[in-house]
């Protein structure tokens, strides 16, 4: 009888031990409650989450390992003891340190707005729009299409030129054949807007390093470009067929004359 009572007492004691609940609270290292933290009993695999106040309750026994899982905090792990069940159990977590990739600052402003703008990245759509707008603006007023007033042919007199030879056209063609040195570029007379546009483009394409390589200071840049453009008639030659390599060859051929000017 005594043996049976002892066995029953042992079984009940074992059940009581296995049925313990660990009640505790999860807090940050600054004392504030930490909610949404997962707590796992590694022996049983059972897990719970702390509530908004940091409180939790999980089935455990002395000797079990309790571990926390959260992307916001460093991992916490502890082997439970009997005292953890008798007093208020606290899990104190340290916020996780988030590492960010190294930021490399490539753009270093010089203070010169004109130069700094060139270093900024350009959106492809913006560039396409600017080119389209620029091409339309380059047409100028002489290319503006206006309605043409004409007398209907049924009310006009007979066209005596029909079937006739264009004498003036023949004379013009013959003159051009006899004077082959007069190129289309040299006959092109740019207007003020086209000249300013060409100068702006050329100055934009040539940086300070180029002018240093030909022996000129950055302060002489604008003056030299305008001097060479007028002396060499670069706008007439290259406005329609812009070729930076050819322009550079002509610029370098007039550098010495620019330096020797009075």
Secondary structure in CASP SS format (residue, H / E / C, confidence):
PFRMAT SS
TARGET T0000
AUTHOR 0000-0000-0000
METHOD secondary structure of the structure
MODEL  1
X C 1.00
X H 1.00
X H 1.00
X H 1.00
X H 1.00
X H 1.00
X H 1.00
X H 1.00
X H 1.00
X H 1.00
X H 1.00
X H 1.00
X H 1.00
X H 1.00
X H 1.00
X H 1.00
X H 1.00
X H 1.00
X C 1.00
X C 1.00
X E 1.00
X E 1.00
X E 1.00
X E 1.00
X E 1.00
X E 1.00
X E 1.00
X E 1.00
X C 1.00
X C 1.00
X C 1.00
X C 1.00
X E 1.00
X C 1.00
X C 1.00
X C 1.00
X C 1.00
X E 1.00
X E 1.00
X E 1.00
X E 1.00
X C 1.00
X C 1.00
X C 1.00
X C 1.00
X C 1.00
X E 1.00
X E 1.00
X E 1.00
X C 1.00
X C 1.00
X C 1.00
X C 1.00
X C 1.00
X E 1.00
X E 1.00
X E 1.00
X E 1.00
X E 1.00
X C 1.00
X C 1.00
X C 1.00
X C 1.00
X C 1.00
X E 1.00
X E 1.00
X E 1.00
X E 1.00
X E 1.00
X C 1.00
X C 1.00
X C 1.00
X E 1.00
X C 1.00
X C 1.00
X C 1.00
X E 1.00
X E 1.00
X E 1.00
X C 1.00
X C 1.00
X H 1.00
X H 1.00
X H 1.00
X H 1.00
X H 1.00
X C 1.00
X C 1.00
X E 1.00
X E 1.00
X E 1.00
X E 1.00
X E 1.00
X C 1.00
X E 1.00
X C 1.00
X C 1.00
X C 1.00
X C 1.00
X C 1.00
X C 1.00
X C 1.00
X C 1.00
X C 1.00
X C 1.00
X C 1.00
X C 1.00
X C 1.00
X C 1.00
X C 1.00
X C 1.00
X C 1.00
X H 1.00
X H 1.00
X H 1.00
X H 1.00
X H 1.00
X H 1.00
X H 1.00
X C 1.00
X C 1.00
X C 1.00
X C 1.00
X H 1.00
X H 1.00
X H 1.00
X H 1.00
X H 1.00
X H 1.00
X H 1.00
X H 1.00
X H 1.00
X H 1.00
X H 1.00
X H 1.00
X H 1.00
X H 1.00
X H 1.00
X C 1.00
X C 1.00
X H 1.00
X H 1.00
X H 1.00
X C 1.00
X C 1.00
X C 1.00
X C 1.00
X C 1.00
X C 1.00
X C 1.00
X C 1.00
X C 1.00
X C 1.00
X C 1.00
X C 1.00
X C 1.00
X C 1.00
X C 1.00
X C 1.00
X C 1.00
X C 1.00
X C 1.00
X C 1.00
X C 1.00
X C 1.00
X C 1.00
X H 1.00
X H 1.00
X H 1.00
X H 1.00
X H 1.00
X H 1.00
X H 1.00
X H 1.00
X H 1.00
X H 1.00
X H 1.00
X H 1.00
X C 1.00
X C 1.00
X C 1.00
X C 1.00
X C 1.00
X H 1.00
X H 1.00
X H 1.00
X H 1.00
X C 1.00
X C 1.00
X C 1.00
X C 1.00
X H 1.00
X H 1.00
X H 1.00
X H 1.00
X H 1.00
X H 1.00
X H 1.00
X H 1.00
X H 1.00
X H 1.00
X H 1.00
X H 1.00
X H 1.00
X H 1.00
X C 1.00
X C 1.00
X H 1.00
X H 1.00
X H 1.00
X H 1.00
X H 1.00
X H 1.00
X C 1.00
X C 1.00
X C 1.00
X C 1.00
X H 1.00
X H 1.00
X H 1.00
X H 1.00
X H 1.00
X H 1.00
X H 1.00
X H 1.00
X H 1.00
X H 1.00
X H 1.00
X H 1.00
X H 1.00
X H 1.00
X H 1.00
X C 1.00
X H 1.00
X H 1.00
X H 1.00
X H 1.00
X H 1.00
X C 1.00
X C 1.00
X C 1.00
X C 1.00
X C 1.00
X H 1.00
X H 1.00
X H 1.00
X H 1.00
X H 1.00
X H 1.00
X H 1.00
X H 1.00
X H 1.00
X H 1.00
X C 1.00
X H 1.00
X H 1.00
X H 1.00
X H 1.00
X H 1.00
X H 1.00
X C 1.00
X C 1.00
END
